[in-house]
């Protein structure tokens, strides 16, 4: 199956993001890698394109009209008077909106920029997408989802992983349903509609998940489009090897059976033994 990859990069996480992108080139069969970030970060990747294949570098504020960091900040300021989580919400909307990008493939792999792929990973089985089920459960995600789409949780696992293969047409269907609901509610955009349906006390935390929403949407509308297959991975890589692991560390993690490992900045601190 032909597919692209989409990676949203926080400018504070450039070194680990570069390693994540290199790992996609080494172990995945994606065609193009769309890197979404801000000006100086995009220059960083532009100067390191050699060996990465052709990257498509996209300015997060200029991809889709009306969707930018400032527009999400404005919504948060009007609702709760602070905008600390604006970037976190924006990257979710960008990942969803990429389904409407004129250059995107029929399928695209959303990949976390702090996650390194350690070995080849199957993403399809007999024309069905393979999903990595996890045990996360964050009630506000489902509360928001039900308000948006009158859709309840469909499965007994979480779709939240460090990656998700998206079928562009299904994501466009989801956005179309959100847009129709937004029109009925008198909202000018589906993004504004989503933000308006996150309860105020959840806005400054985690009030919406693109993975849970899309996953439960396809589970309800297109249940035969995916198959679950658990993967061994490690989320807290930075607790063991810091935020910028060496090649030896990655080899060791691979030999322990991990398919991918995340190195989240907020988990860095006192080193633990593995």
ZISUL-V128198 format. One record per run of one state. SS is the DSSP state (a for helix, b for strand, c for the rest). FROM is the first residue (numbers start at 0). TO is the last residue. If there is no record, write none. Layout:
<<SS FROM TO> <SS FROM TO>>
This chain:
<<c 0 1> <b 2 7> <c 8 9> <a 10 26> <c 27 31> <b 32 36> <c 37 37> <a 38 45> <c 46 53> <b 54 58> <c 59 67> <a 68 79> <c 80 84> <a 85 99> <c 100 105> <b 106 110> <c 111 113> <b 114 116> <c 117 122> <b 123 124> <c 125 126> <b 127 130> <c 131 132> <b 133 133> <c 134 137> <a 138 148> <c 149 156> <b 157 157> <c 158 161> <b 162 166> <a 167 183> <c 184 188> <a 189 195> <c 196 198> <a 199 202> <c 203 208> <a 209 220> <c 221 221> <a 222 224> <b 225 227> <c 228 231> <b 232 233> <c 234 234> <b 235 235> <a 236 240> <c 241 245> <a 246 254> <c 255 258> <b 259 262> <c 263 263> <a 264 266> <c 267 273>>
